[in-house]
Amino acid sequence: MGPVEQEIIIKLTSGVAPEVLEVSNESHMHSVPPGSESHFKVVAISQEFNGRRLVQRHQMIYSILADE
């Protein structure tokens, strides 16, 4: 696990208090140098998402990770 992936996990854990959080580095599936951390898949289940539309959930995640 690289430093960017670790930072994503830390920020999402504190930002949405997820019951489930899966972060997968999918950079190897893209045209980037080996060891890159540029493409991630995130699965998060959180009470913070209750009553929010999918696009609002995505916006929450994007906002939390704006600096990454």
Number of C-alpha atoms within 10 A of each C-alpha: 10 10 9 15 17 11 13 18 17 11 15 19 16 10 15 19 15 17 10 10 16 11 16 14 18 13 17 14 8 11 8 12 10 9 11 15 18 15 14 13 11 13 10 18 14 14 10 13 16 9 9 11 10 10 9 12 18 13 12 18 18 12 11 16 15 8 7 11
